[in-house]
Amino acid sequence: MIAVITVAVLTVTSALLFAFGLNLLYLTARAIRLPHRSPAPPHEGGNIPRVCVQLPIYNERYVAERVLDAVCRIDWPRDRFEVQVLDDSDDETVLILAVRVAHWRRMGLDVAHVRRGSRAGFKAGALAHGLEKTGAELIAIFDADFVPPEDFLRRSVDAFDVPEVAFVQARWGHLDEGYSWFTRLQALFIDFHFLVEQAVRSSRGYFVNFTGSAGVWRRAAIDDSGGWTANTLTEDLDLSYRAQLRGWKAVFLEDLVVPEELPVSIDAYRTQQSRWATGSFQCAFRLLGPVWRSRNTVAVKVQATIHLLAYGVGPLMLVQLVCYPTLLLAVGRHNIPWQLGDALLLGVCVAASPWLGFIVAQIRRGRRWWIGLPSLFCQVIGAGMSLNVIYALFAAMRPGGKFIRTPKHHIVRRGQEWRDQAYVRVGDPRALLEAALGLGAAAILPLAIGMGQLLLAVYSGLFSVGFLVVAALSLLDYVQVMTLRRLGLAALARVRVAVPFAALIGLTAILLLLAARMAEPFEDGYGHWLIAANLAATGHLSDPIFSMEDTWLPGYQVLAAAVLRIFGLWQLDMLKALSAMLGVATAACVYALAPNPRQARIAVALLVLNPVFLFTSGTAVVEPLLTALLTGAALAAVHGRMRLAALLAALACLSSTKAWIWVAAAAAFALIETARAVAWAIPALAVLVFLQLGFAPASHSVSRGAQEVVSASARGSLPADGIARVAELATTYGLAALPLLVFGGIGVVLALRRHTTALWRFVYV
């Protein structure tokens, strides 16, 4: 019975996801074909309607003055222009606005500072209250964080020459797009909404929503449609749909851009998305019936339905993440029909297609297509917000609700501080549940990979990263705000250095430990475990099966044997975990070696995403110890700890004779600068010479390597011809190491061009 219900839920949710994804592909294809329209000429002469600009404001001390000044500079005949500051504030915003209103009144403008004495109806109530106090034909609306251009009305009012037009919507721009990677992702979201969704819906005659700001309404359309109501938290979406159901039309002006301020903190963004999602679901419950009973075409009804329910994609995917493991446990992975798995995977692939639309949006914005590639991370953030949307869905079951505004801080450039300002809210308890869900999804990932369940692996990976990133951002904001409030700016500066490092190293540890959980990919891992276990049990460094005496260098084997003595001789997984931790140590050294935090993050990312490093760091082999020792030696050398560098390099040579590549290169770079600088490499070189000349048999020495090549050729494991062996090395192994080779080459060129010492150039390489 459980299996039947689960299959039914998976089937329904997959069909819905497929429909959402297919519609996004349709909108994207239509957007590609939209012609580029030149900006309409400004309104000159003719009929000049009276315009009232409404500014609904609640506790916006940092941006209230900016929006009021921008609105009062709009180019429009002063005898046909008025401004209503709909101020429901209960802090010093009231005084700030009173001073600026008095200033503009002295300049001859009709500016009213409207105070209601309560927040009844929130934004919708304020707009309705202001509407009672004006007789203007057109009503322009701007939220407090917007900065309209001076020619806004000149470029928008001509659309009302068509009597059926209810409202005109301008496109949103971004004042603080470059503030952080998080604001850049939000800008991609908004660009997609306006340049793909809104543009296509407007051009095809589908319903278009008023987005609450940067638009102009016809007063008659507001009255005819029932006016502003507080029955939903998205009064803008509600009124625009009611107007279009009454036969009114909407106009979207893509070329008219009004910049606004994006939320800079994850908690502010979570609050904003919660309000938008709640209001969208409320509008769906309230309006889907009238939409389908209307005389509009089926295409219009379908588009309206998908639009109103768009926030449901994340929760649908989360439901599937829960259902799929349940189905596996109920019937077993071998009993799931392949048709169901393929159908689910197809639905996910189509639902994951919005990033194509993000790229098209950037092209239509006049930018390079590759600027839209980070939109893949938008889906990660969207997955992390799915729990928040589920909360919103339940909140939408009842009408109305508390309108919690999104705090704004007058952020316009990178580096501005906001954490010491008012309105900052951190410590959202939902972050704890998001972190728990992220860890749960992460635990499913290796199991899904081991079972060969690609769909489950994709879901668990997406939601694991999404939930953990959102929770981590909440934690980071909380730590920084609390540090600033209690310890001051100096402590915050130290935290800003430490937290990104800890987060990056933590993510590296998680990734490498997940790799260690997978099946052993190399035969060498079992061989190293066997030698280490024999050393731990008998004290002899030898191969108990093939009797390969004294061919194993002691560096790794002694460390591995110590681990096995503690945790048990059969604990191969502990050796893999040891390799993962050594990989983390290597990443930490690479981070410390970089000249600045930005380059450090890039270097660690390139290192960890290198397939060779990733898989060897999850395997019981010597390479993780070797790289950890060598990067540690480099770090010690550049800090002047030459004795420590010599010790670590010598230990690396006792772990693998492959260390000669690093030691020789380091010595050569040091020798270029001064002969005395090469002295630290003498112990390591002595060990290598001793091993390479055959005074002690050792794996990876030249002589031992030659013997292994001859033996492998005789067995047929390697081509007998030397040229064929070189070709295989250049293709099979070269492809695996391609990222390392490409970025290594770039690193060599950049390092040689730097004006610094030879030793530092080596470290950069």
Secondary structure, 3 states (H helix, E strand, C coil): CHHHHHHHHHHHHHHHHHHHHHHHHHHHHHHHHCCCCCCCCCCCCCCCCCEEEEEEECCCCCCHHHHHHHHHCCCCCHHHEEEEEEECCCCCHHHHHHHHHHHHHHCCCEEEEECCCCCCCHHHHHHHHHHCCCCCCEEEECCCCECCCCCCCCCCHHHHHCCCEEEEEEEEEECCHHHCHHHHHHHHHHHHHHHHHHHHHHHHCCCCCCCCCCEEEEHHHHHHCCCCCCCCCCHHHHHHHHHHHCCCEEEEEEEEEEEECCCCCHHHHHHHHHHHHHHHHHHHHHHHHHHHHCCCCHHHHHHHHHHHCHHHHHHHHHHHHHHHHHHHHHHCHHHCCHHHHHHHHHHHHHHCCHHHHHHHHHHHCCCCHHHHCCHHHHHHHHHHCHHHHHHHHHHCCCCCCCCCCCCCCCCCCCCCCCCCCCCCCCCCCHHHHHHHHHHHHHHHHHHHHHCCCHHHHHHHHHHHHHHHHHHHHHHHHHHHHHHHHHHCHHHHHHHHHHHHHHHHHHHHHHHHHHHHHCCCCCHHHHHHHHHHHHHHHHCCCCCCCCCCCCCCCHHHHHHHHHHHHHHCCCCHHHHHHHHHHHHHHHHHHHHHHCCCHHHHHHHHHHHHCCHHHHHHCCCCCCHHHHHHHHHHHHHHHHCCCHHHHHHHHHHHHHHCHHHHHHHHHHHHHHHHHCHHHHHHHHHHHHHHHHHHCCCCCCCCCHHHHHHHHHHHHHHCCCCCCHHHHHHHHHHHHHHHCHHHHHHHHHHHHHHHHCCCCHHHHHHHC
